Amino acid sequence: MKLENLAHHINLCVKANNGIKLASWLSTNEPDHVDALRKANIGSTRDSLSKKYMNKFASPWDEICIAHLLAVIAISENRMEDAYKEQASMVNAFLRFFGVQTNWVLTPLWVVLTELRQLAHDGDVELYNQQKLTTCCEDAARICNKAFTMCVTDRTSQPAESRKWGVYRAVNIVLKCYFKVNRTNLSKNVIRAIEANSDIPSLEQFEMTDQVTYRYYQGLLALLDENYSRAEGELSFAFEHCHYSSPRNQERILTFLIPLRMMKGSFPTVRLLKRFPSLEGLYGRFLKSIREGNIVEFDRALLDLEARLVQLNIWLMIVKVREITVSRVFRKCWLVLNKPSRVSIPAFHAALKVAGSPMDIAEAECLVANSIFKGFIKGYISHDTQLVVLAKTDAFPRLGSLLLCFYIPNKDNHSDALSYYVQHYAQVKARPEDCLMVGITNKEMDIEVLSNKSKEKEIVHIPLDPPLMNAKEARARLVNMTWEAIEGLGMSRYQVNIYQFDVQQAFTIFACLCMYYVFLAPKEYIPYEPFFASIDPFFKIFCMSLPVFAHTLENQLFMVPLLKKHRVRSRKLRSKWIFACLVSGGPAIARFKKLVAQEKQRLDEEMKKL
């Protein structure tokens, strides 16, 4: 295949806006046209191709075709660094075309960016083997970031045809590049760019593959920030929605999700680990040590696997899991002593020695105190008598009930719920944006509140009575607490988040406009002018004033209280409903109440599923 034929096929795809076909012609992994193109252009160089074809095709397709051909030749000759450079040249040229098109070119963009990232990896491997500086992946990250920016900043296309529908796929490729070169600090910049742009469609409207990948990287970033509750929520979503035919992706997610769950005392089943042998090799020894309360074996496994754990950034989490192993030693000691209500510190000290962890008695006391603080032991230490006084019931709680971290996908609803908890249960005034959950156990929630006056942060404790028994119970309980707090604050659980204009409002507005027309328009434009001229002027003023007065009264007595009761927080949305009531009156109120009824029906159906 000659380069003219490739340009001809590309031209047909562009004219037909056929993104799928264009992607196949620009791919270096399509064996049919790639082999034909390579065989017909053996020995071609950039200089020879530029002299023959440059400016022969419409720009930038001359550059794209030449660079594509050179990348194909370089790949066939196993010159991966050169292949990457040609692919990068092709992508840069393609982005000039991409910037003036609609979303039909997203498919070819994904193909060329994905192959760019793969060739960058292969190019860096070649450079590393030659003991040279690896720069391909960093350069690929910059190019992919440029493509992401073009998607985000599309302000000329219609919403349905906007390049913004490629934002999350583009940012996923950028995040892959940044994580590959260990530049995770730059990942936060692109995420902030998405969160700051309100014109981008919500994540839920994109394909599930984009959602899963984005939430996976969000989870990794949260894990690096030691925000373990958010990391668990993001990774749990990614794992639950990851396609069953992608075991490799499931394994990647579980690599980080398992230690997060282990910190809570929730361990993977044997059946799950058998599906992923590499995970069994990574975590199997730790799990066995925890079940046996074998500190020596746990420390040995930690030492043997240290390099791998550090590489995955999960070493610190596994160190924290060691505390569970220590608490299991204390529990074994308590069982051997026939479950007494008081256990001496020397007894726990001896148990640690037997378990292969020799230390002085003061250090043993510190470990007991730490286990009590973390909730692994219920009781307190009497330092003077060197006794641990244990609770009469459930002195060593079941591990799964120690910490119940949960995740609510909609961040705004989460903040609203926290402000309701604080205002109702703690009688502290707080805005949603000033509330942040910093901890939750089976007995209480800890919410950090920023004071509007002093600008100081304080921790508000919301008790959970009776205590939560397991994570499954948590969601239903917290939802019920939210409704209780909302109703306790004089609001309704049925929230209205949209505005709707109906025929009744239009008819009322039309009738009012007709009245103002016949009373205020010049005589020559008024039908039946003698009749309207005979109407008393005072009566005309009364008729024109009546809708204004009535609608204003309806707005103050009915619409404003309804907006407050049904938690319409958005200033833009509140303005729409208030204006609708001022111009149409009762029909706007009736439409609002219909939306409340629809929300009630929807919410009642969801509550039945809990």
GIWOTA-V961540 format. One line per field, one symbol per residue. ss: DSSP state (A for helix, B for strand, O for the rest). burial: b if it has 9 or more other C-alpha atoms within 8 Angstrom, else e. A space follows every 50 residues. Layout:
# GIWOTA-V961540
ss: ???
burial: ???
This chain:
# GIWOTA-V961540
ss: OOAAAAAAAAAAAAAAOOAAAAAAAAOOOOAAAAAAAAAAOOOOOAAAAA AAAOOOOOOOAAAAAAAAAAAAAAAAOOOAAAAAAAAAAAAAAAAAAAOO OOAAAAAAAAAAAAAAAAAAAAAAAAAAAOOOOOOAAAAAAAAAAAAAAA AAOOOOOOAAAOAAAAAAAAAAAAAAAAAAOOOAAAAAAAAAAAAAOOOO OOAAAOOAAAAAAAAAAAAAAAAAOOOAAAAAAAAAAAAAAOOOOOAAAA AAAAAAAAAAAAAOOOOOOAAAAAAOAAAAAAAAAAAAAAAAOOAAAAAA AAAAOAAAAAAOOOAAAAAAAAAAAAAAAAAAAAAAOOOOOBBBAAAAAA AAAAOOOOOOAAAAAAAAAAAAAAOOOOBBBBOOOOBBBBOOOOOOOOAA AOBOOOOOOOAAAAAAAAAAAAAAAOOOOOOAAABBBBBBBOOBBBBBBB OOOOOOBBBBBBBOOOOOOOAAAAAAAAAAAAAAAAAAOOOOOOOOOOOO OOAAAAAAAAAAAAAAAAAAOOAAAOOOAAAAAOOOAAAAAAAAAAAAAA AAAAAAAAAAAAAAAOOOOOAAAAAAAAAAAAAAOAAAAAAAAAAAAAAA AAAAAAAAAO
burial: bebeebbebbeebbeeebbeebbbbbbbebeebbebbbeeeeeeeeeebb eebbeebeebbbbbbbbbbbbbbbbeeebbbbbbbbbbbbbbbbbbbbee ebbbbbbbbbbbbbbbbebbbbbbbbbbeeeeebebbbebbebbbebbeb bbebeebeeebbbbbbbbbbbbbbbebbbeeebbeebeebbeebeeeeeb eeeeebeeebbbbbbbbbbbbbbeeebbbbbbbbbbbbbeebeeeeeeeb bebbbbbbbbbbbbbbeeeeeebeebeebbeeebbbbebbbebbbbbbee bbeebbeebbeeebbebbbbbbbbbbbbbbbebbeeeeeeeebbbebbbe bbbebbbebebeebbebbbebbeebbbbbbbbeeebbbbbbeeebebebb bbbbbbbeeeeeebbbbbbbbbbbebeeebebebbbbeebbbbbbbbbbb beeeeeeeebbbebeeebebbebbbbeeeebbbebbbebebbebbbeeee eeeebbebbeebeebbebeebeeeebeebeebeeeeeeebeeebeebbeb bbebbbebbbbebbbbbbeeeebbebbbebbbbbbbbbbebeeebbeebb eebeeeeeee
